[in-house]
Amino acid sequence: MLDFSSVKNGSKTFAELAAGLTKADLYRQTDEMVDTMQESIAGAVDADVVFVPDDPQANDAFGKPEEVHLPWTLGHVIVHAAASSEEAAALALVLARGLPVEGRSRYEVYWETVKSVEQIRQRLEESRRMCKAMLDAWPDEPHLDVTFTHFRVGELNAIGRFLFGLSHNADHLGQLREIMRQSRELHPRA
């Protein structure tokens, strides 16, 4: 899996990280990310999906006002990460086709409807399929000269925009593992 630490510590930009990567690399990175997320929830039971962890640093600046400081459940993290990947893939497709990005392209399953391991595993696999399908829709010669300036990370072409979604998911891996750890501690397995 791609190491995003150089971008996180500011020693590289997303554009620099994306340089030299290809569409084939994005397929592989997508599989590696979803596989890693699936491994992070290995052994999960339905109680883990709705378990509310202790998270004193919970701060969803983009959430509903009443949910800003609400700790995220496993189901919440999964649907959020899937939506982020899909949005990144959709916007990367727009750029690859040579068009400007205008606005967002995001739909997130409402986390309160997600209550089972089957649902979160299905959501991850659906997201994998959707992201790879959007890569399939890229032209044979993507317009990698067309860019979009993201308010946090600067200029991104199609590859960089796709990577931004994977990076966002990488940011949630520790959270997934911590939720599983806390839930297993509270609900010991046989």
Secondary structure as GFF3:
##gff-version 3
##sequence-region A 1 190
A	DSSP	alpha_helix	5	8	.	.	.	ID=ss1
A	DSSP	alpha_helix	14	18	.	.	.	ID=ss2
A	DSSP	alpha_helix	23	40	.	.	.	ID=ss3
A	DSSP	alpha_helix	46	50	.	.	.	ID=ss4
A	DSSP	three_ten_helix	65	67	.	.	.	ID=ss5
A	DSSP	alpha_helix	74	96	.	.	.	ID=ss6
A	DSSP	three_ten_helix	111	113	.	.	.	ID=ss7
A	DSSP	alpha_helix	117	136	.	.	.	ID=ss8
A	DSSP	beta_strand	148	150	.	.	.	ID=ss9
A	DSSP	beta_strand	154	156	.	.	.	ID=ss10
A	DSSP	alpha_helix	158	186	.	.	.	ID=ss11
###
